[in-house]
Every structure is written in structure tokens, then in C-alpha cells.
Amino acid sequence: MNHIDLKGKNAIVTGGARGIGLAIAQRLLASGARCSLWDIDPAALQAATNELAAHGEVHTAVVDLTQPASVAQAQESTLKRFGSVEILVNNAGIAGVNKKTWELTPEEWCRVLEINLAGVFLCCREVVPVMIGQGYGRIVNIASIAGKEGNPNASHYSASKAGVIALTKSLGKELALSGVLVNCVAPAVIKTEIFSQMTQEHIDYMVSKIPMGRFGLKEEAAALVAWLCSAECSFSTGAVFDLSGGRATY
């Protein structure tokens, strides 16, 4: 049963066209929210809209999170449609290539930081003033266990997610008295379509690090995010919520 009440709330979910973002949007809609999906892929947005339309009101914006003007435009389009924004879920991100740190090109490094970290900043920069004006808001950033542990052959990804954790803490403190709460989720591996691109050996290696002996499900991530997006989450801000099957130790 879905007891989280988001009726009358308007949500933005970045990277909302597939994977965890789509599962989060589905859960928010089921809780009564209206959702704006922000994604760079127009075809995926159309497919997501077709899938979600029966569950509630969906708005979409094609957005490049590396471009301030593109993010501003998406925000304008969302506000025009919904009138207000109470929820922002910064989910969009890329893994980037797997290489040793010194083998990464500056372009490969910067691209991951730009999308995963600067993209979160740009979205917050647009949405936070609106939420402050309303005296209410919930921001949930999707970080990663990699941001705590530093995964080998993924220093750019790990650094970007550590940055998201620190950004969450800073922004949470800045907004502590405003009615706007900012938290992040640090998942271990969540099972998505990307698994079909991995070798069984790599999958087994990743599972071996998780005490519960399995991967997280998109639905489990969506359930935690939905609570963090609700008014029931009222005394947590600048916090990191682990979703790692026991892997996280701090």
C-alpha cells in the first residue's frame, strides 16, 4: 500500500526517462504528485510519458544539464505548466569510462564532473529560490556508495558523487530555517538495464561486496526517495541515507 501523501505537490525528476529516475517518477505519481521529467533524450522521454500517462500528470523537458540556459529553460517550462515546484530529485548522471585516474583524459574527467556535480548545482540554483519563496521544498540528490568509498577505475565518478554529498550538506545547512530540506541517497549497485552490458564476472564481484548478497531494486530506491520528498521527512536535512544492503560502514 502507498501511504506517502504527495497530493498537490509538483516534482522535477532529472534523468527521469529511464532506470531509477523513471521508477522514482512512477512512485511519486502513485503518491499523488505531478511530475516533470527532465532528460536529454527526447525519444526516451516520449516512451516514459506513454508509460506513465495512466498514473498521473506528466510534463517533460528536454534538457542538457551542462548548459545553464537549458536548465533555466526547463525550469521556466515546468513552472509555466505546474505553477510551483515543491520537489526536486537530482537523479541524472553518467558513469563515464572505467580507467585508472592517470589514464583518464581531461575531457573524460570533466564530462562526468560536469553532468554529475555541476548539473546538480545548476538545477538547485534554479529551483531553490522558488522553494524559498514558497517556504517549502524537498530536494533529494542521488549520490553513490562510490562517493564514500572511492571506487577504483572510477575516480571521476567517485569524486563527482563525493561532491554531491558535500553539496547536499552545505545546501542543507544554508536552507535549514527555510522550510526547504535537502538530503541525499547513497546507493550501492541498483539493478537496471545497464546490467546487460556487464560480464557475469563483474556482476559477481559487485555482489560480493554487499553483505545482503544481492543488488538493490529500483523500486527500493524509489520508496526511500518518495519518503524523503514528503512532508513526513521533517527533521532530516543535509543527511546521507544509505541504500547498500549493509555495504556502507559510515
Contacts in CASP RR format, 6 or more apart in sequence:
PFRMAT RR
TARGET T0000
AUTHOR 0000-0000-0000
METHOD contacts of the structure
MODEL  1
MNHIDLKGKNAIVTGGARGIGLAIAQRLLASGARCSLWDIDPAALQAATN
ELAAHGEVHTAVVDLTQPASVAQAQESTLKRFGSVEILVNNAGIAGVNKK
TWELTPEEWCRVLEINLAGVFLCCREVVPVMIGQGYGRIVNIASIAGKEG
NPNASHYSASKAGVIALTKSLGKELALSGVLVNCVAPAVIKTEIFSQMTQ
EHIDYMVSKIPMGRFGLKEEAAALVAWLCSAECSFSTGAVFDLSGGRATY
2 27 0 8 1.000
2 30 0 8 1.000
2 31 0 8 1.000
4 31 0 8 1.000
4 226 0 8 1.000
4 227 0 8 1.000
4 229 0 8 1.000
4 230 0 8 1.000
4 232 0 8 1.000
5 31 0 8 1.000
5 32 0 8 1.000
5 230 0 8 1.000
5 231 0 8 1.000
6 28 0 8 1.000
6 31 0 8 1.000
6 32 0 8 1.000
6 33 0 8 1.000
6 87 0 8 1.000
6 226 0 8 1.000
6 229 0 8 1.000
6 230 0 8 1.000
7 31 0 8 1.000
7 32 0 8 1.000
7 33 0 8 1.000
8 32 0 8 1.000
8 33 0 8 1.000
8 34 0 8 1.000
8 86 0 8 1.000
9 32 0 8 1.000
9 33 0 8 1.000
9 34 0 8 1.000
9 86 0 8 1.000
9 87 0 8 1.000
9 229 0 8 1.000
10 33 0 8 1.000
10 34 0 8 1.000
10 35 0 8 1.000
10 36 0 8 1.000
10 78 0 8 1.000
10 82 0 8 1.000
10 83 0 8 1.000
10 84 0 8 1.000
10 85 0 8 1.000
10 86 0 8 1.000
10 87 0 8 1.000
11 25 0 8 1.000
11 28 0 8 1.000
11 33 0 8 1.000
11 34 0 8 1.000
11 35 0 8 1.000
11 36 0 8 1.000
11 85 0 8 1.000
11 86 0 8 1.000
11 87 0 8 1.000
11 88 0 8 1.000
11 89 0 8 1.000
11 229 0 8 1.000
12 35 0 8 1.000
12 36 0 8 1.000
12 38 0 8 1.000
12 78 0 8 1.000
12 85 0 8 1.000
12 87 0 8 1.000
12 88 0 8 1.000
12 89 0 8 1.000
12 123 0 8 1.000
12 127 0 8 1.000
13 21 0 8 1.000
13 24 0 8 1.000
13 25 0 8 1.000
13 28 0 8 1.000
13 35 0 8 1.000
13 36 0 8 1.000
13 37 0 8 1.000
13 38 0 8 1.000
13 89 0 8 1.000
13 91 0 8 1.000
14 38 0 8 1.000
14 39 0 8 1.000
14 63 0 8 1.000
14 65 0 8 1.000
14 89 0 8 1.000
14 90 0 8 1.000
14 91 0 8 1.000
14 92 0 8 1.000
14 123 0 8 1.000
15 21 0 8 1.000
15 37 0 8 1.000
15 38 0 8 1.000
15 39 0 8 1.000
15 40 0 8 1.000
15 91 0 8 1.000
15 92 0 8 1.000
15 93 0 8 1.000
16 22 0 8 1.000
16 24 0 8 1.000
16 25 0 8 1.000
16 37 0 8 1.000
16 38 0 8 1.000
16 39 0 8 1.000
16 45 0 8 1.000
16 48 0 8 1.000
16 91 0 8 1.000
16 92 0 8 1.000
17 37 0 8 1.000
17 39 0 8 1.000
17 41 0 8 1.000
17 44 0 8 1.000
17 45 0 8 1.000
17 47 0 8 1.000
17 48 0 8 1.000
18 39 0 8 1.000
18 41 0 8 1.000
18 44 0 8 1.000
18 48 0 8 1.000
18 192 0 8 1.000
18 193 0 8 1.000
19 192 0 8 1.000
19 193 0 8 1.000
19 218 0 8 1.000
20 91 0 8 1.000
20 142 0 8 1.000
20 187 0 8 1.000
20 190 0 8 1.000
20 192 0 8 1.000
20 218 0 8 1.000
20 221 0 8 1.000
20 222 0 8 1.000
21 89 0 8 1.000
21 91 0 8 1.000
21 218 0 8 1.000
21 222 0 8 1.000
22 37 0 8 1.000
22 48 0 8 1.000
22 51 0 8 1.000
22 52 0 8 1.000
22 218 0 8 1.000
23 218 0 8 1.000
23 219 0 8 1.000
23 221 0 8 1.000
23 222 0 8 1.000
24 89 0 8 1.000
24 91 0 8 1.000
24 221 0 8 1.000
24 222 0 8 1.000
24 225 0 8 1.000
24 226 0 8 1.000
25 35 0 8 1.000
25 37 0 8 1.000
25 48 0 8 1.000
25 52 0 8 1.000
25 58 0 8 1.000
26 52 0 8 1.000
26 55 0 8 1.000
26 222 0 8 1.000
27 219 0 8 1.000
27 222 0 8 1.000
27 223 0 8 1.000
27 225 0 8 1.000
27 226 0 8 1.000
28 35 0 8 1.000
28 87 0 8 1.000
28 89 0 8 1.000
28 225 0 8 1.000
28 226 0 8 1.000
28 229 0 8 1.000
29 35 0 8 1.000
29 52 0 8 1.000
29 55 0 8 1.000
29 56 0 8 1.000
29 57 0 8 1.000
29 58 0 8 1.000
30 55 0 8 1.000
31 226 0 8 1.000
31 230 0 8 1.000
32 56 0 8 1.000
33 87 0 8 1.000
33 229 0 8 1.000
34 56 0 8 1.000
34 57 0 8 1.000
34 58 0 8 1.000
34 59 0 8 1.000
34 82 0 8 1.000
35 52 0 8 1.000
35 56 0 8 1.000
35 57 0 8 1.000
35 58 0 8 1.000
35 59 0 8 1.000
36 58 0 8 1.000
36 59 0 8 1.000
36 60 0 8 1.000
36 61 0 8 1.000
36 74 0 8 1.000
36 77 0 8 1.000
36 78 0 8 1.000
36 81 0 8 1.000
36 82 0 8 1.000
36 85 0 8 1.000
37 45 0 8 1.000
37 48 0 8 1.000
37 49 0 8 1.000
37 58 0 8 1.000
37 59 0 8 1.000
37 60 0 8 1.000
37 61 0 8 1.000
38 60 0 8 1.000
38 61 0 8 1.000
38 63 0 8 1.000
38 65 0 8 1.000
38 74 0 8 1.000
38 78 0 8 1.000
38 92 0 8 1.000
38 123 0 8 1.000
39 45 0 8 1.000
39 48 0 8 1.000
39 60 0 8 1.000
39 62 0 8 1.000
39 63 0 8 1.000
39 92 0 8 1.000
40 62 0 8 1.000
40 63 0 8 1.000
40 64 0 8 1.000
40 65 0 8 1.000
40 92 0 8 1.000
41 62 0 8 1.000
42 62 0 8 1.000
45 60 0 8 1.000
45 62 0 8 1.000
46 60 0 8 1.000
48 58 0 8 1.000
48 60 0 8 1.000
49 58 0 8 1.000
49 60 0 8 1.000
52 58 0 8 1.000
59 77 0 8 1.000
59 78 0 8 1.000
59 81 0 8 1.000
59 82 0 8 1.000
61 73 0 8 1.000
61 74 0 8 1.000
61 77 0 8 1.000
61 78 0 8 1.000
62 74 0 8 1.000
63 70 0 8 1.000
63 71 0 8 1.000
63 73 0 8 1.000
63 74 0 8 1.000
64 70 0 8 1.000
64 71 0 8 1.000
65 71 0 8 1.000
65 92 0 8 1.000
65 114 0 8 1.000
65 115 0 8 1.000
65 118 0 8 1.000
65 119 0 8 1.000
65 122 0 8 1.000
65 123 0 8 1.000
66 114 0 8 1.000
66 115 0 8 1.000
66 118 0 8 1.000
66 119 0 8 1.000
68 122 0 8 1.000
68 125 0 8 1.000
71 119 0 8 1.000
71 122 0 8 1.000
71 123 0 8 1.000
71 125 0 8 1.000
71 126 0 8 1.000
72 126 0 8 1.000
74 126 0 8 1.000
75 85 0 8 1.000
75 126 0 8 1.000
75 127 0 8 1.000
75 130 0 8 1.000
78 85 0 8 1.000
79 85 0 8 1.000
79 130 0 8 1.000
84 130 0 8 1.000
84 134 0 8 1.000
85 127 0 8 1.000
85 130 0 8 1.000
85 131 0 8 1.000
86 131 0 8 1.000
86 134 0 8 1.000
86 136 0 8 1.000
86 137 0 8 1.000
86 138 0 8 1.000
87 137 0 8 1.000
87 138 0 8 1.000
87 139 0 8 1.000
87 140 0 8 1.000
87 229 0 8 1.000
88 123 0 8 1.000
88 124 0 8 1.000
88 127 0 8 1.000
88 131 0 8 1.000
88 137 0 8 1.000
88 138 0 8 1.000
88 139 0 8 1.000
88 140 0 8 1.000
89 139 0 8 1.000
89 140 0 8 1.000
89 141 0 8 1.000
89 142 0 8 1.000
89 225 0 8 1.000
89 229 0 8 1.000
90 119 0 8 1.000
90 120 0 8 1.000
90 123 0 8 1.000
90 124 0 8 1.000
90 139 0 8 1.000
90 140 0 8 1.000
90 141 0 8 1.000
90 142 0 8 1.000
90 164 0 8 1.000
91 142 0 8 1.000
92 115 0 8 1.000
92 119 0 8 1.000
93 115 0 8 1.000
93 116 0 8 1.000
93 142 0 8 1.000
94 111 0 8 1.000
94 112 0 8 1.000
94 115 0 8 1.000
94 116 0 8 1.000
95 112 0 8 1.000
95 154 0 8 1.000
95 157 0 8 1.000
95 194 0 8 1.000
96 108 0 8 1.000
96 111 0 8 1.000
96 112 0 8 1.000
96 154 0 8 1.000
96 156 0 8 1.000
96 157 0 8 1.000
97 104 0 8 1.000
97 108 0 8 1.000
98 153 0 8 1.000
98 154 0 8 1.000
99 108 0 8 1.000
99 153 0 8 1.000
100 153 0 8 1.000
101 155 0 8 1.000
104 155 0 8 1.000
104 156 0 8 1.000
108 156 0 8 1.000
109 155 0 8 1.000
109 156 0 8 1.000
112 156 0 8 1.000
112 157 0 8 1.000
112 160 0 8 1.000
113 156 0 8 1.000
113 159 0 8 1.000
113 160 0 8 1.000
115 160 0 8 1.000
116 157 0 8 1.000
116 160 0 8 1.000
116 161 0 8 1.000
116 164 0 8 1.000
117 160 0 8 1.000
117 163 0 8 1.000
117 164 0 8 1.000
117 167 0 8 1.000
120 141 0 8 1.000
120 164 0 8 1.000
120 167 0 8 1.000
121 167 0 8 1.000
124 139 0 8 1.000
124 167 0 8 1.000
124 171 0 8 1.000
127 139 0 8 1.000
128 139 0 8 1.000
128 171 0 8 1.000
128 175 0 8 1.000
128 180 0 8 1.000
131 137 0 8 1.000
131 139 0 8 1.000
131 178 0 8 1.000
131 179 0 8 1.000
131 180 0 8 1.000
132 175 0 8 1.000
132 178 0 8 1.000
132 180 0 8 1.000
135 178 0 8 1.000
135 179 0 8 1.000
135 180 0 8 1.000
136 179 0 8 1.000
136 180 0 8 1.000
137 179 0 8 1.000
137 180 0 8 1.000
137 181 0 8 1.000
138 180 0 8 1.000
138 181 0 8 1.000
138 228 0 8 1.000
138 229 0 8 1.000
138 230 0 8 1.000
138 233 0 8 1.000
139 171 0 8 1.000
139 180 0 8 1.000
139 181 0 8 1.000
139 182 0 8 1.000
139 183 0 8 1.000
140 182 0 8 1.000
140 183 0 8 1.000
140 184 0 8 1.000
140 185 0 8 1.000
140 225 0 8 1.000
140 228 0 8 1.000
140 229 0 8 1.000
141 164 0 8 1.000
141 167 0 8 1.000
141 168 0 8 1.000
141 182 0 8 1.000
141 183 0 8 1.000
141 184 0 8 1.000
141 185 0 8 1.000
142 164 0 8 1.000
142 184 0 8 1.000
142 185 0 8 1.000
142 187 0 8 1.000
142 221 0 8 1.000
142 225 0 8 1.000
143 161 0 8 1.000
143 162 0 8 1.000
143 163 0 8 1.000
143 164 0 8 1.000
143 165 0 8 1.000
143 168 0 8 1.000
143 184 0 8 1.000
143 185 0 8 1.000
143 186 0 8 1.000
143 240 0 8 1.000
144 157 0 8 1.000
144 158 0 8 1.000
144 161 0 8 1.000
144 186 0 8 1.000
144 187 0 8 1.000
145 186 0 8 1.000
145 187 0 8 1.000
145 188 0 8 1.000
145 242 0 8 1.000
145 244 0 8 1.000
145 247 0 8 1.000
145 248 0 8 1.000
146 154 0 8 1.000
146 157 0 8 1.000
146 158 0 8 1.000
146 161 0 8 1.000
147 158 0 8 1.000
147 159 0 8 1.000
147 161 0 8 1.000
147 162 0 8 1.000
147 163 0 8 1.000
147 164 0 8 1.000
147 165 0 8 1.000
147 186 0 8 1.000
148 162 0 8 1.000
148 165 0 8 1.000
148 186 0 8 1.000
148 240 0 8 1.000
148 248 0 8 1.000
148 250 0 8 1.000
149 158 0 8 1.000
150 158 0 8 1.000
150 162 0 8 1.000
151 157 0 8 1.000
151 158 0 8 1.000
161 186 0 8 1.000
164 184 0 8 1.000
165 184 0 8 1.000
165 186 0 8 1.000
165 240 0 8 1.000
168 182 0 8 1.000
168 183 0 8 1.000
168 184 0 8 1.000
168 238 0 8 1.000
168 239 0 8 1.000
168 240 0 8 1.000
169 238 0 8 1.000
171 182 0 8 1.000
171 238 0 8 1.000
172 181 0 8 1.000
172 182 0 8 1.000
172 237 0 8 1.000
172 238 0 8 1.000
173 237 0 8 1.000
173 238 0 8 1.000
175 181 0 8 1.000
175 182 0 8 1.000
175 237 0 8 1.000
176 237 0 8 1.000
181 233 0 8 1.000
181 234 0 8 1.000
181 236 0 8 1.000
181 237 0 8 1.000
181 238 0 8 1.000
182 237 0 8 1.000
182 238 0 8 1.000
183 228 0 8 1.000
183 233 0 8 1.000
183 236 0 8 1.000
183 237 0 8 1.000
183 238 0 8 1.000
183 239 0 8 1.000
183 240 0 8 1.000
183 241 0 8 1.000
184 238 0 8 1.000
184 239 0 8 1.000
184 240 0 8 1.000
184 241 0 8 1.000
185 221 0 8 1.000
185 224 0 8 1.000
185 225 0 8 1.000
185 228 0 8 1.000
185 240 0 8 1.000
185 241 0 8 1.000
185 243 0 8 1.000
186 240 0 8 1.000
186 241 0 8 1.000
186 242 0 8 1.000
186 243 0 8 1.000
186 244 0 8 1.000
186 248 0 8 1.000
187 216 0 8 1.000
187 221 0 8 1.000
187 243 0 8 1.000
187 244 0 8 1.000
188 206 0 8 1.000
188 209 0 8 1.000
188 210 0 8 1.000
188 215 0 8 1.000
188 216 0 8 1.000
188 243 0 8 1.000
188 244 0 8 1.000
188 245 0 8 1.000
188 246 0 8 1.000
188 247 0 8 1.000
188 248 0 8 1.000
189 206 0 8 1.000
189 210 0 8 1.000
189 215 0 8 1.000
189 216 0 8 1.000
190 215 0 8 1.000
190 216 0 8 1.000
190 217 0 8 1.000
190 218 0 8 1.000
190 220 0 8 1.000
190 221 0 8 1.000
190 243 0 8 1.000
191 215 0 8 1.000
191 216 0 8 1.000
191 217 0 8 1.000
191 218 0 8 1.000
192 218 0 8 1.000
195 203 0 8 1.000
206 215 0 8 1.000
207 213 0 8 1.000
207 214 0 8 1.000
207 215 0 8 1.000
209 247 0 8 1.000
210 244 0 8 1.000
210 245 0 8 1.000
210 246 0 8 1.000
210 247 0 8 1.000
211 245 0 8 1.000
211 246 0 8 1.000
211 247 0 8 1.000
212 245 0 8 1.000
212 246 0 8 1.000
213 245 0 8 1.000
214 245 0 8 1.000
216 243 0 8 1.000
216 245 0 8 1.000
220 243 0 8 1.000
221 243 0 8 1.000
224 241 0 8 1.000
224 243 0 8 1.000
227 233 0 8 1.000
228 236 0 8 1.000
228 241 0 8 1.000
242 248 0 8 1.000
END
